[in-house]
Amino acid sequence: MATIHITYRKSAIGYSSDQKATIAALGLKKLNHTVEHEDTPSVRGMVDKVRHLVSVDGVPADAPAGAGK
């Protein structure tokens, strides 16, 4: 199965505790920390929840479709 690289780009200070918990569940510790996960629907759902705080494979998760090409 494919893997995705998730990078913590923006601080979660001021955001809800469930978003902070999602960042921690993804294994992200500090800003600009990158982790690698299997590309599964559950991981994609977690990334979608915090898409304004992370980037996936170098492209912000909340970027318009095709922005990384």
C-alpha positions in Angstrom: 0.0 0.0 0.0 1.1 3.6 -0.7 2.5 5.8 2.0 2.0 9.5 2.6 4.2 12.1 4.3 2.4 14.4 6.6 4.2 17.6 7.8 3.1 19.8 10.8 3.1 23.3 9.3 1.0 25.5 11.6 0.6 25.6 15.4 -2.5 24.2 17.0 -2.6 26.9 19.6 -6.0 28.5 19.7 -7.7 25.5 18.0 -10.0 23.0 19.7 -8.7 20.1 21.9 -9.9 17.5 19.4 -7.7 19.0 16.7 -4.7 19.0 19.0 -5.5 15.4 19.8 -5.6 14.5 16.1 -2.2 16.1 15.6 -0.8 14.0 18.5 -2.5 10.8 17.2 -0.8 11.4 13.8 2.5 11.3 15.7 3.4 15.0 15.0 5.4 16.5 17.8 6.8 19.9 16.7 6.4 22.3 13.9 7.9 21.1 10.6 8.0 17.5 11.9 7.2 15.0 9.2 5.8 11.5 9.7 5.1 8.7 7.2 1.8 6.8 7.4 0.0 4.2 5.2 -2.5 5.9 2.9 -5.7 4.6 4.5 -9.1 6.1 4.7 -8.8 6.6 8.5 -5.5 8.5 8.1 -7.0 10.6 5.3 -9.9 11.5 7.6 -7.5 12.6 10.3 -5.6 14.7 7.8 -8.8 16.2 6.5 -9.8 17.3 10.1 -6.5 19.2 10.5 -5.9 20.1 6.9 -5.4 23.8 7.8 -2.5 22.8 10.1 -0.6 20.2 8.0 0.7 19.5 4.5 0.7 16.2 2.7 3.7 15.2 0.5 4.7 18.8 0.5 1.4 20.2 -0.7 -0.9 21.9 1.8 -3.9 19.7 2.4 -6.3 22.5 2.0 -4.8 23.6 -1.4 -7.0 23.5 -4.5 -6.9 20.3 -6.5 -4.0 20.2 -8.9 -2.0 22.8 -7.0 0.9 20.3 -6.4 1.5 19.6 -10.1 
